[in-house]
């Protein structure tokens, strides 16, 4: 017997990678409640609940269930391991109608309460087993038949199998390939191979060669089920042949179970396998196909589409034209301005220059905005798992509500750059020069008229030269001004376009890109947590460890040939 002060504490504790994986799974569930369907998170929540419940209970004990089909001899094997008749055996089926517990040491009451094993069905080995120090801490559960005709029996099997630390599957030469066993239990629980024993019972009914063939076929079926076999130094399920009736192979099985129990790692191995199973079910909700998210190119394309929607380029070009037109009008000859005034009256019936511009009902093209949002949402959600792709699209749609109106308001706030072009400092000088040219023309004309009426002394050349100077100088001043305004007008138009483009991009970023980026950030967080949940578990020691682990294959063959 172990001394009391050498036993581990009553409550268990998870450390190392398993603790990190459980914490990550808890964070994952919390971050995903509003994104992933509750059904997908239900299994993860169950694993967390069971981990907390098992941690509060004894870590001194390892609970192993013996499960099997009707007539497989599991109750006989249960009694053989106990060393005394504990579980009823017989020809009446089903013989076992409720779980029977056999505990080799005290302190397992909480575990048995969790398994709902009635007090009247809790046993202690009265002879032989109590003196076996290697089995101290073992709690062995004899389950009803998993293929029982009674539904309540099958329900009890399913419930207990979800709570125990390990399981011994007992099969017989007739039913070892039963589809119900493989499809309902062994295949779904393939990830729990490290805490699984598969025992071929009743080999006393077979010859040595036949037993070898059946055992090899059983291994083949387990391999097809995805159950890793703990042979050749690899972690996995223990497979061996015994005869519970004659005792062949039972000592080897007892030795392996004892090693399994004394390692005291079965609860953590079982829980790690449960976490693996939960992570596998959640995989479609967290793993994206390739790269996901928005790159700089997609962001710039979105800004370009919004700029086109608010007409940033057209506004810049209009501002440039107005700037140039204003400069040319201010510096042009009065005769040219008079001609343009006349043209406006003839074409529009008014002198208001703004009537030549078409009036739009909406400043922002709503369809272009919606198209821009739709494209950026598709770009951001491409490759994401369905729940997160949907969340990204919903965030973009919510941001798009009111975006056209916000862009309209933004356009009004910034104002029409074409309506208030600046006046360069050289404009007054150009206007003065044009006025001088006009005065020269008038002065030369009056001079000629004075000569004609005889008020001024005759002399044709001077007034003609003065008039020609004004006539030629006026267009020259206008052409010079037109050349001088090209660069400033272009820069003014570009600045007007830039302001409107940046304002539209900022509005789109605040309303659409930032919420989308927040969803993508949340996905990256849960992806990191999921990576921690999946983890890379270090190769555990072979079930049974030490002598038992090293002798699995040999014990299997010995169990067959020892008849």
C-alpha positions as CSV (number, residue, x, y, z in Angstrom):
1,X,0.0,0.0,0.0
2,X,1.1,3.6,-0.7
3,X,1.6,5.7,2.4
4,X,-0.9,8.5,2.7
5,X,1.8,11.2,2.5
6,X,3.0,9.8,-0.8
7,X,-0.3,10.1,-2.6
8,X,-1.0,13.1,-4.9
9,X,-3.5,15.7,-3.7
10,X,-7.2,14.8,-3.9
11,X,-8.0,17.3,-6.6
12,X,-6.2,17.2,-10.0
13,X,-4.5,20.0,-11.8
14,X,-3.7,20.5,-15.5
15,X,-0.4,22.0,-16.4
16,X,1.8,22.6,-19.3
17,X,0.4,22.3,-22.8
18,X,-3.0,20.9,-21.7
19,X,-3.6,23.9,-19.5
20,X,-2.7,26.3,-22.3
21,X,-5.0,24.4,-24.7
22,X,-7.9,24.5,-22.3
23,X,-7.4,28.2,-21.7
24,X,-7.2,28.8,-25.4
25,X,-10.4,26.7,-26.0
26,X,-12.2,28.8,-23.3
27,X,-11.1,32.0,-25.0
28,X,-12.1,30.6,-28.4
29,X,-15.6,29.8,-27.2
30,X,-15.9,33.3,-25.7
31,X,-14.8,35.1,-28.8
32,X,-16.9,33.0,-31.1
33,X,-20.3,33.0,-29.5
34,X,-21.8,35.6,-31.7
35,X,-20.0,34.4,-34.9
36,X,-20.1,30.6,-34.8
37,X,-23.3,28.5,-34.5
38,X,-24.0,27.3,-31.0
39,X,-24.2,23.7,-32.1
40,X,-20.5,23.9,-33.3
41,X,-19.5,25.2,-29.9
42,X,-21.6,22.8,-27.8
43,X,-19.0,20.1,-27.9
44,X,-16.2,22.5,-26.9
45,X,-18.3,23.7,-24.0
46,X,-18.9,20.1,-22.9
47,X,-15.2,19.4,-23.0
48,X,-14.5,22.5,-20.8
49,X,-17.2,21.5,-18.4
50,X,-16.0,17.9,-18.1
51,X,-12.4,19.2,-17.7
52,X,-13.5,21.4,-14.8
53,X,-15.5,18.6,-13.2
54,X,-12.7,16.0,-13.5
55,X,-10.2,18.5,-12.1
56,X,-12.2,18.9,-9.0
57,X,-12.2,15.1,-8.4
58,X,-9.5,12.7,-7.3
59,X,-6.3,12.6,-9.3
60,X,-5.3,9.5,-7.3
61,X,-7.7,7.3,-9.2
62,X,-7.9,6.2,-12.8
63,X,-11.4,5.2,-14.0
64,X,-11.4,2.4,-16.7
65,X,-14.6,1.0,-18.2
66,X,-14.9,-2.5,-19.5
67,X,-17.2,-2.4,-22.5
68,X,-18.3,-5.1,-24.9
69,X,-21.1,-6.7,-26.8
70,X,-23.5,-9.3,-25.6
71,X,-21.7,-12.6,-24.9
72,X,-18.2,-11.2,-25.3
73,X,-17.3,-12.2,-21.8
74,X,-16.6,-8.7,-20.4
75,X,-18.1,-9.5,-17.0
76,X,-16.0,-12.7,-16.8
77,X,-12.9,-10.6,-17.6
78,X,-14.0,-8.1,-15.0
79,X,-14.1,-10.8,-12.4
80,X,-10.8,-12.2,-13.6
81,X,-9.1,-8.8,-13.1
82,X,-10.8,-8.4,-9.7
83,X,-9.6,-11.8,-8.6
84,X,-13.1,-12.6,-7.1
85,X,-16.6,-12.9,-8.6
86,X,-18.0,-9.4,-8.5
87,X,-20.1,-9.0,-11.7
88,X,-22.8,-11.5,-12.5
89,X,-22.2,-13.8,-15.4
90,X,-24.5,-16.2,-17.1
91,X,-26.4,-17.2,-20.2
92,X,-29.3,-14.8,-19.6
93,X,-28.9,-11.7,-21.9
94,X,-28.3,-9.0,-21.0
95,X,-26.6,-10.1,-17.8
96,X,-25.2,-6.6,-16.7
97,X,-28.1,-4.1,-16.5
98,X,-26.3,-1.3,-14.7
99,X,-22.7,-0.2,-14.3
100,X,-20.8,-2.0,-11.5
101,X,-17.8,-0.3,-9.9
102,X,-14.8,-2.0,-8.4
103,X,-12.3,0.3,-6.5
104,X,-8.9,-0.8,-5.3
105,X,-8.5,2.2,-2.9
106,X,-10.6,4.7,-1.0
107,X,-11.5,8.2,-2.1
108,X,-13.3,7.4,-5.4
109,X,-16.8,8.3,-4.2
110,X,-16.8,11.6,-6.1
111,X,-15.8,9.9,-9.3
112,X,-18.5,7.3,-8.9
113,X,-21.1,9.9,-8.1
114,X,-20.2,11.6,-11.3
115,X,-20.7,8.3,-13.2
116,X,-24.0,7.8,-11.3
117,X,-23.0,4.4,-10.1
118,X,-25.4,3.5,-7.2
119,X,-23.9,2.8,-3.8
120,X,-25.2,-0.8,-3.9
121,X,-23.2,-1.5,-7.0
122,X,-19.9,-0.2,-5.7
123,X,-17.5,-3.0,-4.7
124,X,-14.0,-3.6,-3.3
125,X,-11.8,-6.6,-4.1
126,X,-12.1,-8.8,-1.1
127,X,-9.3,-11.2,-1.9
128,X,-6.2,-11.1,-4.1
129,X,-6.9,-7.7,-5.7
130,X,-6.5,-5.7,-2.5
131,X,-3.0,-6.9,-2.1
132,X,-2.0,-5.9,-5.6
133,X,-0.1,-2.6,-5.1
134,X,0.1,-2.0,-8.8
135,X,-3.7,-1.6,-9.1
136,X,-4.0,0.9,-6.2
137,X,-5.9,3.9,-7.6
138,X,-7.8,1.8,-10.2
139,X,-11.6,2.2,-10.5
140,X,-12.9,-0.5,-12.8
141,X,-16.4,-0.2,-14.3
142,X,-18.3,-3.1,-15.8
143,X,-20.8,-1.6,-18.3
144,X,-24.0,-3.0,-19.8
145,X,-23.8,-4.5,-23.3
146,X,-23.3,-1.7,-25.9
147,X,-25.6,-3.7,-28.3
148,X,-28.2,-4.5,-25.7
149,X,-31.8,-4.6,-26.9
150,X,-32.7,-2.3,-23.9
151,X,-32.3,1.3,-25.0
152,X,-31.6,2.4,-21.4
153,X,-28.6,0.1,-21.3
154,X,-27.1,1.6,-24.5
155,X,-27.7,5.1,-23.1
156,X,-25.8,4.2,-19.9
157,X,-22.9,2.9,-22.0
158,X,-22.7,6.1,-24.1
159,X,-22.9,8.3,-21.0
160,X,-20.2,6.5,-19.0
161,X,-17.9,6.2,-22.0
162,X,-17.9,10.0,-22.2
163,X,-16.7,10.4,-18.6
164,X,-14.2,7.6,-17.9
165,X,-10.4,8.0,-18.2
166,X,-9.8,4.8,-20.2
167,X,-11.7,1.9,-21.7
168,X,-11.1,-1.8,-22.3
169,X,-13.1,-3.0,-25.3
170,X,-13.8,-6.7,-25.1
171,X,-14.5,-8.5,-28.3
172,X,-14.9,-12.1,-29.1
173,X,-14.0,-14.2,-32.2
174,X,-17.5,-14.0,-33.5
175,X,-18.3,-10.3,-33.1
176,X,-14.9,-8.6,-33.3
177,X,-15.8,-7.2,-36.8
178,X,-19.3,-6.1,-35.8
179,X,-20.2,-2.9,-37.7
180,X,-22.1,-1.4,-34.8
181,X,-18.9,-1.6,-32.6
182,X,-16.6,-0.1,-35.2
183,X,-19.0,2.5,-36.7
184,X,-20.6,3.7,-33.4
185,X,-17.6,3.5,-31.0
186,X,-14.2,2.6,-32.3
187,X,-14.1,4.9,-35.3
188,X,-15.5,8.0,-33.6
189,X,-13.2,7.4,-30.7
190,X,-10.1,6.8,-32.8
191,X,-8.4,9.8,-31.4
192,X,-8.6,8.3,-27.9
193,X,-6.3,5.4,-28.9
194,X,-3.8,6.2,-26.1
195,X,-6.4,5.4,-23.4
196,X,-7.9,2.4,-25.2
197,X,-7.3,-1.3,-24.7
198,X,-8.8,-3.7,-27.3
199,X,-8.9,-7.3,-25.9
200,X,-9.8,-10.3,-28.0
201,X,-11.4,-12.6,-25.4
202,X,-12.3,-16.3,-25.6
203,X,-9.2,-17.4,-27.5
204,X,-9.6,-20.7,-25.8
205,X,-12.2,-21.4,-28.4
206,X,-9.6,-21.0,-31.2
207,X,-6.5,-22.8,-32.2
208,X,-3.1,-21.0,-32.1
209,X,-3.0,-20.3,-35.8
210,X,-6.7,-19.2,-35.9
211,X,-6.1,-16.9,-33.0
212,X,-3.2,-15.3,-34.8
213,X,-5.3,-14.8,-37.9
214,X,-8.2,-13.3,-35.9
215,X,-5.9,-11.0,-34.0
216,X,-4.2,-9.8,-37.2
217,X,-7.6,-9.1,-38.8
218,X,-8.7,-7.2,-35.7
219,X,-5.6,-5.0,-36.0
220,X,-6.4,-4.4,-39.7
221,X,-9.9,-3.3,-38.8
222,X,-8.7,-1.0,-36.2
223,X,-6.2,0.5,-38.6
224,X,-9.0,1.1,-41.1
225,X,-11.0,2.8,-38.3
226,X,-8.1,5.2,-37.8
227,X,-7.1,3.8,-34.4
228,X,-3.4,4.1,-33.9
229,X,-1.9,0.8,-32.6
230,X,0.6,1.0,-29.7
231,X,3.1,-1.3,-31.2
232,X,6.8,-1.0,-32.1
233,X,7.3,1.8,-29.6
234,X,4.6,4.0,-30.9
235,X,1.8,5.5,-28.7
236,X,-1.6,4.1,-29.3
237,X,-4.1,1.4,-28.4
238,X,-3.1,-1.8,-26.7
239,X,-4.3,-4.9,-28.5
240,X,-3.9,-8.3,-27.0
241,X,-5.6,-11.7,-26.8
242,X,-6.8,-13.3,-23.6
243,X,-9.1,-16.0,-22.2
244,X,-10.9,-14.7,-19.2
245,X,-12.2,-18.3,-18.6
246,X,-8.9,-20.0,-18.5
247,X,-6.8,-17.1,-17.4
248,X,-4.5,-17.0,-20.5
249,X,-3.2,-13.5,-21.1
250,X,-5.0,-12.1,-18.0
251,X,-1.8,-11.5,-16.0
252,X,-0.3,-9.6,-19.0
253,X,-3.4,-7.5,-19.2
254,X,-3.4,-6.8,-15.5
255,X,0.3,-5.8,-15.7
256,X,-0.5,-3.3,-18.5
257,X,-3.5,-1.9,-16.7
258,X,-1.3,-1.5,-13.6
259,X,1.3,0.4,-15.5
260,X,-1.4,2.6,-17.1
261,X,-2.9,3.4,-13.7
262,X,0.5,4.2,-12.0
263,X,1.4,6.7,-14.6
264,X,-1.5,8.8,-13.4
265,X,-1.7,10.5,-16.8
266,X,-4.9,8.9,-18.1
267,X,-7.2,11.7,-17.2
268,X,-5.1,14.3,-19.0
269,X,-4.6,12.0,-22.0
270,X,-8.3,11.4,-22.2
271,X,-9.0,15.2,-21.9
272,X,-6.3,16.0,-24.5
273,X,-8.0,13.6,-26.9
274,X,-11.4,15.2,-26.2
275,X,-9.8,18.6,-27.0
276,X,-8.5,17.2,-30.2
277,X,-11.9,15.9,-31.1
278,X,-13.5,19.3,-30.3
279,X,-10.9,21.1,-32.4
280,X,-11.4,18.8,-35.3
281,X,-15.2,19.5,-35.2
282,X,-14.4,23.3,-35.1
283,X,-11.9,23.2,-37.9
284,X,-14.2,24.4,-40.7
285,X,-15.1,27.4,-38.6
286,X,-11.6,28.7,-38.1
287,X,-9.3,27.6,-40.9
288,X,-9.2,29.8,-44.0
289,X,-8.1,28.8,-47.4
290,X,-5.0,30.7,-48.2
291,X,-4.4,34.3,-47.2
292,X,-7.3,36.4,-46.0
293,X,-8.0,40.0,-45.2
294,X,-7.5,43.3,-47.0
295,X,-4.1,44.3,-48.5
296,X,-3.1,47.8,-49.4
297,X,-4.1,47.3,-53.0
298,X,-7.7,46.4,-52.0
299,X,-7.9,49.5,-49.7
300,X,-6.6,51.8,-52.4
301,X,-9.1,50.3,-54.9
302,X,-11.9,51.0,-52.4
303,X,-10.8,54.6,-52.0
304,X,-10.6,55.0,-55.8
305,X,-14.2,53.8,-56.2
306,X,-15.5,56.1,-53.5
307,X,-13.5,59.0,-55.1
308,X,-15.2,58.2,-58.4
309,X,-18.6,58.0,-56.7
310,X,-18.2,61.5,-55.3
311,X,-16.8,62.8,-58.6
312,X,-13.4,63.8,-57.2
313,X,-11.7,63.8,-60.6
314,X,-14.5,65.7,-62.2
315,X,-14.5,68.2,-59.4
316,X,-10.8,68.7,-59.8
317,X,-11.1,69.2,-63.6
318,X,-14.0,71.6,-63.1
319,X,-11.9,73.6,-60.5
320,X,-9.0,73.8,-63.0
321,X,-11.3,75.0,-65.8
322,X,-12.9,77.6,-63.6
323,X,-9.6,78.8,-62.4
324,X,-8.3,79.2,-65.9
325,X,-11.5,80.7,-67.2
326,X,-11.5,83.2,-64.4
327,X,-7.9,84.2,-65.0
328,X,-8.5,84.6,-68.7
329,X,-11.7,86.5,-68.2
330,X,-10.0,88.9,-65.8
331,X,-7.0,89.4,-68.1
332,X,-8.8,89.3,-71.4
333,X,-9.7,92.2,-73.6
334,X,-13.0,93.9,-73.0
335,X,-14.1,93.1,-76.5
336,X,-13.6,89.4,-75.9
337,X,-15.5,89.5,-72.6
338,X,-18.3,91.4,-74.4
339,X,-18.4,88.7,-77.0
340,X,-18.7,85.9,-74.4
341,X,-21.4,87.8,-72.6
342,X,-23.4,88.0,-75.9
343,X,-22.9,84.2,-76.5
344,X,-24.3,83.4,-73.0
345,X,-27.4,85.5,-73.7
346,X,-27.8,83.9,-77.1
347,X,-27.5,80.3,-75.9
348,X,-29.2,80.4,-72.4
349,X,-31.2,83.6,-72.4
350,X,-29.3,84.7,-69.2
351,X,-26.0,86.0,-68.2
352,X,-25.6,83.5,-65.3
353,X,-22.6,81.2,-66.2
354,X,-23.7,78.5,-63.8
355,X,-26.7,77.7,-65.9
356,X,-24.5,76.0,-68.4
357,X,-23.6,73.3,-65.8
358,X,-26.0,70.3,-65.5
359,X,-27.7,69.9,-62.1
360,X,-27.6,66.5,-60.5
361,X,-30.3,65.3,-58.0
362,X,-27.7,63.5,-55.9
363,X,-24.1,64.5,-55.4
364,X,-23.0,60.9,-54.8
365,X,-23.8,58.1,-57.2
366,X,-25.4,55.6,-54.8
367,X,-25.0,52.6,-57.0
368,X,-21.2,53.3,-57.2
369,X,-21.0,53.4,-53.5
370,X,-22.9,50.2,-53.1
371,X,-20.7,48.5,-55.7
372,X,-17.5,49.7,-53.9
373,X,-18.7,48.3,-50.6
374,X,-19.8,45.0,-52.2
375,X,-16.4,44.6,-53.9
376,X,-14.4,45.4,-50.8
377,X,-16.6,43.0,-48.7
378,X,-16.0,40.2,-51.1
379,X,-12.3,40.9,-51.2
380,X,-12.1,40.9,-47.4
381,X,-14.1,37.7,-46.9
382,X,-12.5,35.7,-49.7
383,X,-11.1,32.5,-48.2
384,X,-12.5,33.0,-44.8
385,X,-14.5,30.3,-43.0
386,X,-18.2,30.7,-43.5
387,X,-19.1,32.3,-40.1
388,X,-16.3,34.9,-40.3
389,X,-16.9,35.6,-44.0
390,X,-20.5,36.3,-43.1
391,X,-19.5,38.5,-40.2
392,X,-17.2,40.5,-42.4
393,X,-19.9,41.1,-45.0
394,X,-22.4,42.1,-42.3
395,X,-19.9,44.6,-40.9
396,X,-19.4,46.1,-44.4
397,X,-23.2,46.3,-45.0
398,X,-23.8,48.0,-41.7
399,X,-21.1,50.5,-42.5
400,X,-22.6,51.1,-45.9
401,X,-25.9,52.2,-44.4
402,X,-25.9,56.0,-44.7
403,X,-22.6,56.1,-46.5
404,X,-23.9,57.8,-49.6
405,X,-25.6,60.5,-47.4
406,X,-22.4,60.9,-45.4
407,X,-20.5,61.4,-48.6
408,X,-23.1,63.9,-49.9
409,X,-22.8,65.9,-46.6
410,X,-19.0,65.7,-46.8
411,X,-19.1,67.1,-50.4
412,X,-21.2,70.0,-49.2
413,X,-19.0,70.6,-46.2
414,X,-15.9,70.8,-48.3
415,X,-17.6,73.0,-50.8
416,X,-17.3,73.4,-54.5
417,X,-13.7,74.4,-55.2
418,X,-14.8,75.7,-58.6
419,X,-17.2,78.2,-57.0
420,X,-14.4,80.1,-55.2
421,X,-11.1,80.0,-57.1
422,X,-8.3,82.0,-55.6
423,X,-6.9,85.2,-57.1
424,X,-3.1,85.2,-57.6
425,X,-1.2,88.3,-56.7
426,X,-0.2,89.0,-60.3
427,X,-3.8,89.3,-61.5
428,X,-4.2,93.1,-60.7
429,X,-1.0,93.8,-62.6
430,X,-2.3,91.8,-65.6
431,X,-5.7,93.6,-65.4
432,X,-3.9,97.0,-65.2
433,X,-1.8,96.0,-68.3
434,X,-5.0,95.0,-70.2
435,X,-6.6,98.3,-69.1
436,X,-3.6,100.2,-70.4
437,X,-3.8,98.4,-73.7
438,X,-7.5,99.2,-74.0
439,X,-6.9,102.9,-73.1
440,X,-4.2,103.0,-75.9
441,X,-6.7,101.7,-78.4
442,X,-9.3,104.3,-77.2
443,X,-6.7,107.1,-77.1
444,X,-5.5,106.3,-80.7
445,X,-9.0,106.1,-81.9
446,X,-9.9,109.5,-80.4
447,X,-6.7,110.9,-81.8
448,X,-7.7,109.9,-85.3
449,X,-11.2,111.2,-84.8
450,X,-9.7,114.5,-83.7
451,X,-7.6,114.7,-86.8
452,X,-10.6,114.0,-88.9
453,X,-12.8,116.7,-87.4
454,X,-9.8,119.1,-87.4
455,X,-9.4,119.4,-83.7
456,X,-5.9,117.9,-83.7
457,X,-3.2,118.6,-86.2
458,X,-3.0,116.0,-89.0
459,X,-0.5,113.1,-88.6
460,X,-1.7,109.6,-89.3
461,X,1.3,107.6,-88.1
462,X,1.3,108.4,-84.4
463,X,-2.3,107.6,-83.6
464,X,-2.1,104.5,-85.8
465,X,0.9,103.3,-83.9
466,X,-0.8,103.9,-80.6
467,X,-3.9,102.0,-81.7
468,X,-1.8,99.1,-83.1
469,X,0.1,99.0,-79.8
470,X,-3.2,98.6,-77.9
471,X,-4.7,96.2,-80.4
472,X,-1.7,93.9,-80.4
473,X,-0.8,94.4,-76.8
474,X,-4.2,93.3,-75.5
475,X,-4.2,89.8,-77.0
476,X,-0.5,89.5,-76.0
477,X,-1.3,90.2,-72.4
478,X,-4.2,87.7,-72.6
479,X,-2.0,85.0,-74.2
480,X,0.7,85.6,-71.6
481,X,-1.9,85.2,-68.8
482,X,-3.3,82.1,-70.3
483,X,0.2,80.5,-70.4
484,X,0.9,81.7,-66.9
485,X,-2.3,80.1,-65.4
486,X,-1.8,76.6,-66.8
487,X,0.5,75.4,-64.0
488,X,-1.3,77.0,-61.1
489,X,-4.7,76.0,-62.4
490,X,-3.6,72.4,-62.8
491,X,-2.2,72.4,-59.2
492,X,-5.4,74.0,-58.0
493,X,-7.5,71.3,-59.6
494,X,-5.3,68.5,-58.3
495,X,-5.5,69.9,-54.8
496,X,-9.3,70.1,-55.0
497,X,-9.4,66.5,-56.2
498,X,-7.0,65.4,-53.5
499,X,-9.1,67.0,-50.7
500,X,-12.3,65.4,-51.9
501,X,-10.6,62.0,-52.5
502,X,-9.0,62.0,-49.0
503,X,-12.2,63.1,-47.4
504,X,-14.2,60.3,-49.1
505,X,-11.5,57.8,-48.3
506,X,-11.5,58.8,-44.6
507,X,-15.3,58.5,-44.5
508,X,-15.2,55.1,-46.2
509,X,-12.4,53.9,-43.9
510,X,-14.3,55.0,-40.7
511,X,-17.6,53.5,-41.8
512,X,-16.6,50.4,-43.7
513,X,-12.9,49.5,-43.6
514,X,-12.4,49.9,-39.9
515,X,-15.4,47.7,-38.9
516,X,-14.2,45.1,-41.5
517,X,-10.7,45.3,-40.1
518,X,-12.0,44.8,-36.6
519,X,-13.8,41.6,-37.7
520,X,-10.6,40.4,-39.4
521,X,-8.6,41.2,-36.3
522,X,-11.1,39.2,-34.3
523,X,-10.7,36.3,-36.7
524,X,-6.9,36.4,-36.4
525,X,-7.3,36.3,-32.6
526,X,-9.5,33.3,-32.7
527,X,-7.3,31.7,-35.3
528,X,-4.3,32.1,-32.9
529,X,-6.4,30.6,-30.1
530,X,-7.5,27.8,-32.3
531,X,-3.8,27.1,-33.2
532,X,-3.1,26.8,-29.5
533,X,-6.1,24.5,-29.0
534,X,-4.9,22.2,-31.8
535,X,-1.4,22.3,-30.4
536,X,1.3,19.7,-31.1
537,X,1.1,17.2,-28.3
538,X,4.4,15.6,-27.5
539,X,4.5,11.9,-28.1
540,X,3.2,10.3,-24.9
541,X,4.7,7.2,-23.4
542,X,3.2,4.0,-24.6
543,X,0.1,3.1,-22.6
544,X,1.3,0.9,-19.8
545,X,4.8,2.3,-19.9
546,X,8.0,0.6,-18.9
547,X,7.7,-3.2,-18.9
548,X,4.1,-3.2,-20.0
549,X,4.7,-0.9,-22.9
550,X,7.8,-2.6,-24.1
551,X,6.1,-6.0,-23.9
552,X,2.8,-5.2,-25.7
553,X,3.4,-7.1,-28.9
554,X,5.2,-9.9,-27.0
555,X,2.4,-10.1,-24.5
556,X,-0.1,-10.3,-27.3
557,X,1.6,-13.2,-28.9
558,X,2.2,-14.8,-25.5
559,X,-1.5,-14.5,-24.8
560,X,-2.2,-16.4,-27.9
561,X,0.4,-19.1,-27.7
562,X,0.2,-19.6,-24.0
563,X,-2.8,-21.8,-24.3
